[in-house]
Each structure stands twice: as structure tokens, then as C-alpha cells.
Amino acid sequence: TEKFKRLKNEGNDFVKMGEYEEAANKYSECMKLNTEECTVYTNRALCYLKLYKYEEAKQDCDHVLQIEDSNIKAFYRRALAYKGLQVRKKNMPGI
């Protein structure tokens, strides 16, 4: 649990600095230690949204909602992911 906390805090620090790729990597390492901790999934979803990785963000939020079906952050960030996916689809020629 100490390693988990350290990695999560490092991820949070990267987010504050706008280093979303590095933060997502830290949160991914957290998940290897604990797959049930919802905050690292919603945090990584935030990183993915900032990196325009909408499908990945949606998947992280879906995972959280399977564990906590009333997680507000997961609902909100999943909505943003869906919005991003819709905009991307609209802007792609030939689809």
C-alpha cells in the first residue's frame, strides 16, 4: 500500500504539472497493485481526456462504474469521452 500511495501521489503531481502521459503511466502502475481503487481509474481517465484518448478514457470510466455505479467523476468523465468521440467522428471525412 505504501508503494501504491507513492505512485498515486507521483501521478497527481504530474497532473498538476500538465504531464498527462507520465501521470497516466503512474496510475497504470497503481492499477497493477490494486485494480479496485476507483480514483486511479478516474484520474487516468482525466489524463486520457487531456491526451485526446477518448476511447481509453471511456473504458476507465466504464470499469469504475462496474465497481461504483454512482461514481460522479466517472459519469462526468465518460460523458466528456463520448463527446470527444462524437466530435472526432464528425470531423473525419468519409465516415
N, C-alpha and C positions, 0 to 999 in steps of 0.2 A: 504493500500500500504506500510506503514511502516513495518508492520509485514512481508509482502512478501519480502521486501528488506532485512530485518534482516535474515530471513530464508535462502534466496538465498546466502547471504554472508557467513552464517554459513556453508552451503553446500560447497561453494567454498573453505573455509578454510579446511574443512575435506578432500577435494580432494587434496589440497596441501600437507596434512599430509599423504596421501595414505590411508585414512579411507573411502573407497568407499561405504561400506554398510551404514555407518552413513550419508554420503553425499547424497546417493540415498534417504534415508528417509527424509532428509531436503527438497530435491527437490520435493518429493511426497507431502509433506505438502504445499509447494508453489502452487502446482497444484490444491489443494483444494480451494485456494484463487483466482487463475487465471488460467484458462485452455487454454488461448490464448497466453500466454507468451512462445514463442518457445525456448528461451535459456535454460529454466529449463528442457525442454524435451531433448535437445541435450546434456546438462550437465549430466542428469540422464542416457542417453544412453551411455555416456563415462564411467560412473560408472559401468553400466551393462556389458560393454565390458571388463572392468578390472576384473569383477567378473565371467567372462565366461558365463554370462546370455545373450546369443546371441539373443534368440527369443524376450526377453523383450526389448533389445536394438533396434532391428528391428522395433518393434511395436511403440516405442517412436519416431523413425525417420519417420515412416510412418505417424504418427499423425502430425508431424511438416510439412511434405511435402504436407499434405492436406491443411494446412493453408498458408504456404510459399513454393510454388512449385519450387523455385530456391535456397533453403537454402543449401549452400555448405557443411556446417558441417553435416547436416542431410544426404545428399547424401554420404559423405565420411564415416560417422559412420555406415550407413546402409550397405555400401559395406563391411566394416570390419565385421559387424554382419553376413552377408551372407557368408563371407569367413570362419568365425568361425564355422558356422553351417555346411558348407561343410566338413571342417576338422573333425569335431566331427562325422559326418555321415560316413566318410571314415574310421575312427578309430574304429567304433563299429562293432563287429563281428555279422554276421547273418543279415545284412541289405543290 
